[in-house]
Amino acid sequence: MPHGTLDSVVQVRPFGRASVARIDTLPAAGHALAVPQRESEHIPQNLGAPPASERAAASTSGRRPSPLVRGLLAAAGLGALVWFATGVDWRETGRLLSRLGWWAVVIPVPYAVVYVADTLGWLACFPFWPRASFARLYRIRWAGEAVNSLIPSGYVGGEAVKVFLLARGGVASSVSAVAAVISKTQQSVAQLAFLGLGALAFLRMGTAPPGFSRAMALVFGLGMLLLGAWIALQRRGVFAAVHGLLRRVTGIPARWVEAVGRLRTLDASIQGFRRAHPRRHAGSFAGYLAGWLLDTVELCLVGALLGFPVTWEQALGVEAFVGVAKALGVFIPGALGVQESSIVFLCRMAGIPESVGAAYAIIRRVRELVFAAVGWKFLLWEQVRLREVARGDAASGESTA
């Protein structure tokens, strides 16, 4: 699914100057509540700049993993890919894939519908309808997810592209950057709920070994606890609560505490939006949760086309935890190897034949490549170069009135 992950809530970092507002310089409460209802009204552009010491700390905290870490992650992905390649019955998998025929052309349809739900969830995070048609917003989100799927940027690159393209259309980056943070928050909360439903599905099926079932019970309990805690903390402020906790724990690096402290300004933006636009706030969560749930349709469709019907409960369990596996491989391009091996393993736990799981892993990878190619085509259509996004060149065309 083209969603961000549970750990991406605090990863909306700069890819440029004016095109993407830094997470530690987003508008405070007053700015968040003062966002106009029509784009024709004035939108404050001065987001302020932190002291030099804070800028240095922010740039340090925003760096990509070290070469050693990236090497270890790549090795882990390669190992998972080898495990997948050597453990698959390729003859049986090939026989299953041959059954698709021309029906293969309908496989991308469910995921295209997922993008519709995600675009609606993203749109609900704005205090007004951005100056663009729904079709253009759909293309912008598609292009951003294409960047996320191929560039190991921790789901940051795609958000930068979205803000950049909206700025070209006259939407102030101060507005779209705050919407990006709210969007990632809502998307992550919806994923947490989806994860809990997936764990419950595994418990109800009873097809997995006892150890895995106990783990699912633990995941379900922790997931519901975290979901309730997140909802409760929104009243105080999630980042403020985490900052207060880190200050009380010894041994935490000071730069981490300072970085989380700067994120407290996001609490005001999120709380301000939730109070001013409760229906949009709820609608965003509903849109993203619908997107996660629609993820299951693809596996059900593939199972039917391969001659092995997959129940919605089985698809729910598999899809919920494939997202977690991809989160663990967030800095591996396309989560290559991690995604395939996790699909085969989760299908086995859900009572789906491994050959069907392997066929689905291959089909899903091909579909993702097709969607990524279409997304990059949209970028070419918009005449976007990633260097422009990094420089923030859209600022020159950004409307302020």
C-alpha positions as CSV (number, residue, x, y, z in Angstrom):
1,M,0.0,0.0,0.0
2,P,1.2,3.5,-0.8
3,H,1.1,4.5,2.8
4,G,3.6,5.8,5.1
5,T,4.6,3.7,8.0
6,L,4.2,3.8,11.8
7,D,7.6,5.3,12.1
8,S,7.2,8.0,9.4
9,V,5.0,10.3,11.5
10,V,8.1,12.3,12.5
11,Q,10.0,12.0,9.3
12,V,8.6,14.9,7.3
13,R,12.1,16.4,6.8
14,P,13.4,18.9,4.3
15,F,14.2,18.1,0.7
16,G,14.4,21.7,-0.1
17,R,14.1,25.2,1.2
18,A,10.8,26.8,0.3
19,S,9.2,23.7,-1.2
20,V,9.0,21.8,2.1
21,A,8.8,23.4,5.5
22,R,11.1,21.9,8.0
23,I,9.4,19.8,10.6
24,D,10.9,21.9,13.4
25,T,9.8,25.2,11.9
26,L,6.2,24.4,11.1
27,P,3.7,27.1,12.1
28,A,2.8,27.2,15.7
29,A,-0.8,27.2,17.0
30,G,-1.6,30.6,15.9
31,H,-0.5,30.0,12.4
32,A,-2.4,26.7,12.3
33,L,-5.6,28.2,13.4
34,A,-5.2,31.2,11.2
35,V,-5.1,29.3,7.9
36,P,-7.7,30.9,5.6
37,Q,-10.7,29.0,4.3
38,R,-10.1,30.2,0.8
39,E,-6.8,30.3,-1.0
40,S,-7.6,33.7,-2.3
41,E,-7.1,35.1,1.2
42,H,-3.6,35.8,2.4
43,I,-1.6,32.8,3.7
44,P,1.3,33.7,6.1
45,Q,4.6,32.5,4.5
46,N,7.2,33.3,7.1
47,L,7.6,30.1,9.0
48,G,10.5,31.5,11.0
49,A,14.0,30.1,11.4
50,P,15.5,28.4,14.5
51,P,18.8,29.4,15.9
52,A,21.9,28.1,14.3
53,S,22.5,25.5,16.9
54,E,19.0,24.1,16.4
55,R,19.5,24.1,12.6
56,A,22.7,22.1,13.1
57,A,21.1,19.6,15.4
58,A,18.1,19.3,13.0
59,S,20.4,18.6,10.1
60,T,22.2,16.0,12.1
61,S,19.0,14.2,13.1
62,G,17.7,14.3,9.5
63,R,20.7,12.5,8.0
64,R,20.2,9.2,6.2
65,P,21.6,6.1,8.0
66,S,25.3,5.7,7.9
67,P,27.0,3.7,5.1
68,L,27.5,0.9,7.6
69,V,23.8,0.8,8.5
70,R,22.8,1.0,4.9
71,G,25.2,-1.8,4.0
72,L,23.7,-4.0,6.8
73,L,20.2,-3.2,5.6
74,A,21.1,-4.0,2.0
75,A,22.7,-7.3,3.2
76,A,19.5,-8.1,5.1
77,G,17.4,-7.4,2.1
78,L,19.6,-9.6,-0.1
79,G,19.5,-12.4,2.4
80,A,15.7,-12.2,2.5
81,L,15.7,-12.3,-1.3
82,V,17.9,-15.3,-1.4
83,W,15.7,-17.1,1.1
84,F,12.7,-16.3,-1.1
85,A,14.4,-17.4,-4.3
86,T,15.7,-20.7,-2.9
87,G,12.6,-21.7,-0.9
88,V,10.1,-21.2,-3.7
89,D,8.8,-24.1,-5.9
90,W,9.3,-22.2,-9.1
91,R,7.7,-24.9,-11.3
92,E,4.4,-24.8,-9.3
93,T,4.6,-21.0,-9.1
94,G,5.1,-20.7,-12.8
95,R,2.2,-23.0,-13.5
96,L,0.0,-20.8,-11.3
97,L,1.1,-17.6,-13.0
98,S,0.3,-19.1,-16.4
99,R,-3.3,-19.3,-15.3
100,L,-3.7,-15.5,-15.3
101,G,-3.6,-14.9,-19.0
102,W,-5.4,-11.7,-20.1
103,W,-7.0,-11.5,-16.6
104,A,-3.8,-10.1,-15.4
105,V,-4.8,-6.6,-16.7
106,V,-7.5,-6.4,-14.0
107,I,-5.1,-6.9,-11.1
108,P,-4.0,-3.2,-10.8
109,V,-7.7,-2.1,-10.5
110,P,-8.0,-2.6,-6.7
111,Y,-4.8,-0.6,-6.0
112,A,-6.0,2.2,-8.2
113,V,-9.1,2.4,-5.9
114,V,-6.8,2.4,-2.9
115,Y,-5.2,5.5,-4.3
116,V,-8.6,7.1,-4.5
117,A,-9.2,6.4,-0.8
118,D,-5.7,7.7,0.1
119,T,-6.2,10.9,-1.9
120,L,-9.5,11.6,-0.1
121,G,-7.7,11.0,3.2
122,W,-5.0,13.4,2.2
123,L,-7.4,16.0,0.9
124,A,-9.3,16.0,4.2
125,C,-6.1,17.2,5.9
126,F,-6.4,20.6,4.2
127,P,-8.6,23.3,5.7
128,F,-9.9,24.1,2.2
129,W,-9.9,22.4,-1.2
130,P,-6.5,23.0,-2.8
131,R,-6.4,24.8,-6.0
132,A,-6.5,21.7,-8.2
133,S,-8.9,19.2,-9.5
134,F,-9.3,15.8,-7.8
135,A,-7.7,14.2,-10.9
136,R,-4.6,16.4,-10.5
137,L,-4.4,15.7,-6.7
138,Y,-4.7,12.0,-7.6
139,R,-1.8,12.3,-10.0
140,I,0.3,14.2,-7.5
141,R,-0.2,11.6,-4.8
142,W,0.6,8.9,-7.3
143,A,3.8,10.6,-8.3
144,G,4.8,11.0,-4.7
145,E,4.2,7.4,-3.9
146,A,6.2,6.4,-6.9
147,V,9.2,8.3,-5.5
148,N,8.6,6.6,-2.1
149,S,8.5,3.2,-3.7
150,L,11.9,3.4,-5.5
151,I,14.0,5.9,-3.4
152,P,15.0,4.7,0.1
153,S,14.3,8.0,1.8
154,G,12.1,6.8,4.7
155,Y,9.0,8.0,2.9
156,V,10.3,11.6,2.9
157,G,11.0,12.1,-0.8
158,G,7.4,11.5,-1.8
159,E,6.1,14.1,0.6
160,A,8.6,16.6,-0.7
161,V,7.3,16.0,-4.3
162,K,3.7,16.4,-3.2
163,V,4.4,19.8,-1.5
164,F,6.5,20.9,-4.5
165,L,3.8,20.1,-7.0
166,L,1.1,21.8,-4.9
167,A,3.3,24.9,-4.6
168,R,3.5,25.0,-8.4
169,G,-0.2,25.2,-8.4
170,G,-0.4,28.1,-6.0
171,V,-0.8,26.2,-2.7
172,A,1.5,27.7,-0.1
173,S,4.1,25.3,1.3
174,S,3.2,26.5,4.8
175,V,-0.2,25.0,4.3
176,S,0.7,21.8,2.4
177,A,3.6,21.0,4.8
178,V,1.3,21.1,7.8
179,A,-1.2,19.0,5.9
180,A,1.6,16.5,5.2
181,V,2.3,16.2,8.9
182,I,-1.4,15.7,9.7
183,S,-1.8,13.3,6.8
184,K,1.1,11.1,8.1
185,T,-0.2,11.2,11.6
186,Q,-3.7,10.1,10.5
187,Q,-2.3,7.5,8.1
188,S,-0.1,6.0,10.9
189,V,-3.0,5.9,13.4
190,A,-5.2,4.2,10.7
191,Q,-2.4,1.7,10.1
192,L,-2.2,0.9,13.8
193,A,-5.9,0.1,13.8
194,F,-5.4,-2.0,10.7
195,L,-2.6,-3.8,12.4
196,G,-4.8,-4.6,15.3
197,L,-7.5,-6.0,13.0
198,G,-4.9,-8.1,11.2
199,A,-3.7,-9.6,14.5
200,L,-7.3,-10.3,15.4
201,A,-7.8,-12.0,12.0
202,F,-4.9,-14.4,12.7
203,L,-6.3,-15.2,16.1
204,R,-9.7,-16.0,14.6
205,M,-8.3,-18.2,11.8
206,G,-6.2,-20.4,14.1
207,T,-4.0,-21.6,11.2
208,A,-0.7,-20.5,12.7
209,P,1.5,-22.3,15.2
210,P,0.9,-21.6,18.9
211,G,4.0,-19.3,19.2
212,F,2.9,-17.2,16.3
213,S,-0.7,-17.0,17.7
214,R,0.6,-15.8,21.1
215,A,2.6,-13.2,19.3
216,M,-0.5,-12.0,17.5
217,A,-2.4,-11.8,20.8
218,L,0.4,-9.6,22.1
219,V,0.4,-7.5,19.0
220,F,-3.3,-7.0,19.2
221,G,-3.2,-6.0,22.9
222,L,-0.3,-3.6,22.4
223,G,-1.8,-2.2,19.3
224,M,-5.1,-1.4,21.0
225,L,-3.2,0.0,24.0
226,L,-1.1,2.2,21.7
227,L,-4.1,3.3,19.7
228,G,-5.9,4.4,22.9
229,A,-2.8,6.1,24.3
230,W,-2.3,8.0,21.0
231,I,-5.9,9.3,21.1
232,A,-5.5,10.3,24.7
233,L,-2.2,12.0,24.1
234,Q,-3.6,14.1,21.3
235,R,-5.3,16.2,23.9
236,R,-2.0,17.0,25.6
237,G,0.2,16.7,22.5
238,V,2.0,13.5,21.4
239,F,5.4,15.2,20.9
240,A,5.1,17.1,24.2
241,A,4.4,13.9,26.0
242,V,7.4,12.1,24.4
243,H,9.6,15.1,25.1
244,G,8.7,15.0,28.7
245,L,9.3,11.3,29.0
246,L,12.7,11.6,27.3
247,R,13.8,14.3,29.7
248,R,13.2,12.0,32.6
249,V,15.2,9.1,31.1
250,T,18.9,9.0,31.7
251,G,21.3,8.1,28.9
252,I,19.2,9.5,26.1
253,P,21.4,11.7,23.8
254,A,20.8,15.4,24.3
255,R,20.3,15.9,20.5
256,W,17.4,13.4,20.5
257,V,15.7,15.3,23.3
258,E,16.2,18.6,21.6
259,A,14.9,17.3,18.3
260,V,11.8,15.9,19.9
261,G,11.4,19.2,21.8
262,R,11.3,21.1,18.5
263,L,8.5,18.8,17.3
264,R,6.2,20.2,20.0
265,T,5.2,22.9,17.6
266,L,3.5,20.2,15.5
267,D,1.2,19.4,18.4
268,A,-0.3,22.9,18.2
269,S,-0.8,22.5,14.4
270,I,-2.5,19.1,14.7
271,Q,-4.6,20.1,17.7
272,G,-5.6,23.4,16.0
273,F,-6.7,21.5,12.9
274,R,-8.6,18.9,14.9
275,R,-10.5,21.6,16.8
276,A,-11.2,23.8,13.8
277,H,-12.1,21.0,11.4
278,P,-13.3,18.0,13.4
279,R,-15.2,16.5,10.4
280,R,-12.2,16.8,8.1
281,H,-10.0,15.3,10.9
282,A,-12.3,12.3,11.2
283,G,-12.7,12.0,7.5
284,S,-9.0,11.8,7.0
285,F,-8.7,8.9,9.4
286,A,-11.7,7.2,7.7
287,G,-10.2,7.7,4.2
288,Y,-6.8,6.2,5.2
289,L,-8.4,3.3,7.1
290,A,-10.5,2.6,4.0
291,G,-7.3,2.6,2.0
292,W,-5.7,0.1,4.3
293,L,-8.8,-2.2,4.2
294,L,-9.0,-2.0,0.4
295,D,-5.5,-3.4,0.3
296,T,-7.0,-6.8,1.0
297,V,-9.0,-6.9,-2.2
298,E,-5.8,-7.4,-4.4
299,L,-4.9,-10.6,-2.6
300,C,-8.5,-11.9,-2.8
301,L,-8.6,-11.1,-6.5
302,V,-5.2,-12.8,-7.2
303,G,-6.3,-15.9,-5.2
304,A,-9.5,-16.2,-7.3
305,L,-7.6,-15.8,-10.6
306,L,-5.1,-18.4,-9.5
307,G,-7.8,-20.9,-8.5
308,F,-7.1,-20.7,-4.8
309,P,-9.9,-18.6,-3.2
310,V,-8.5,-16.4,-0.4
311,T,-10.9,-15.3,2.3
312,W,-11.0,-11.6,3.4
313,E,-9.9,-12.6,6.8
314,Q,-6.8,-14.3,5.4
315,A,-6.0,-11.3,3.2
316,L,-6.5,-9.0,6.2
317,G,-3.9,-10.8,8.3
318,V,-1.4,-11.0,5.5
319,E,-1.7,-7.4,4.3
320,A,-1.6,-5.9,7.8
321,F,1.8,-7.4,8.5
322,V,3.3,-7.0,5.1
323,G,3.1,-3.2,5.9
324,V,5.1,-3.8,9.0
325,A,7.7,-5.8,7.1
326,K,8.1,-3.0,4.6
327,A,8.5,-0.5,7.4
328,L,11.5,-2.6,8.7
329,G,12.9,-2.4,5.2
330,V,12.2,1.3,4.7
331,F,15.7,2.2,3.6
332,I,16.0,-0.7,1.2
333,P,14.9,0.3,-2.3
334,G,11.4,-1.1,-2.7
335,A,11.9,-3.2,0.4
336,L,13.3,-5.7,-2.2
337,G,13.6,-9.2,-0.7
338,V,11.9,-8.2,2.6
339,Q,8.5,-7.8,1.0
340,E,8.7,-11.1,-1.0
341,S,9.9,-13.2,1.9
342,S,7.4,-11.7,4.3
343,I,4.5,-12.4,2.0
344,V,5.4,-16.1,1.6
345,F,5.8,-16.4,5.4
346,L,2.6,-14.6,6.2
347,C,0.6,-16.6,3.6
348,R,1.9,-19.8,5.2
349,M,0.7,-18.6,8.6
350,A,-2.7,-17.7,7.2
351,G,-3.1,-21.2,5.7
352,I,-2.5,-20.1,2.1
353,P,-0.2,-22.4,0.0
354,E,3.3,-21.1,-0.3
355,S,3.2,-21.4,-4.1
356,V,0.2,-19.0,-4.1
357,G,2.1,-16.7,-1.7
358,A,5.1,-16.7,-4.0
359,A,3.0,-16.1,-7.1
360,Y,1.3,-13.2,-5.3
361,A,4.6,-11.7,-4.2
362,I,5.8,-11.7,-7.8
363,I,2.5,-10.3,-9.1
364,R,2.6,-7.6,-6.5
365,R,6.1,-6.6,-7.3
366,V,5.3,-6.3,-11.0
367,R,2.2,-4.3,-10.2
368,E,4.3,-2.0,-8.0
369,L,6.8,-1.5,-10.8
370,V,4.0,-0.6,-13.2
371,F,2.5,1.9,-10.8
372,A,6.0,3.4,-10.1
373,A,6.6,3.7,-13.8
374,V,3.2,5.5,-14.2
375,G,4.0,7.8,-11.3
376,W,7.4,8.7,-12.7
377,K,5.6,9.4,-16.0
378,F,3.4,11.9,-14.1
379,L,6.6,13.5,-12.9
380,L,7.8,13.9,-16.5
381,W,4.4,15.2,-17.4
382,E,4.8,17.8,-14.8
383,Q,8.3,18.5,-16.0
384,V,9.7,17.8,-12.5
385,R,13.3,17.0,-11.7
386,L,14.3,15.9,-8.3
387,R,17.1,18.4,-8.2
388,E,14.4,21.1,-8.5
389,V,12.6,19.6,-5.5
390,A,15.9,19.6,-3.5
391,R,16.5,23.2,-4.4
392,G,12.9,24.2,-3.7
393,D,12.5,25.9,-7.1
394,A,8.7,25.8,-6.8
395,A,8.9,28.7,-4.4
396,S,9.2,31.1,-7.3
397,G,5.8,30.1,-8.5
398,E,4.1,29.8,-5.1
399,S,1.1,32.0,-4.6
400,T,0.9,34.1,-1.5
401,A,-2.3,35.9,-2.2
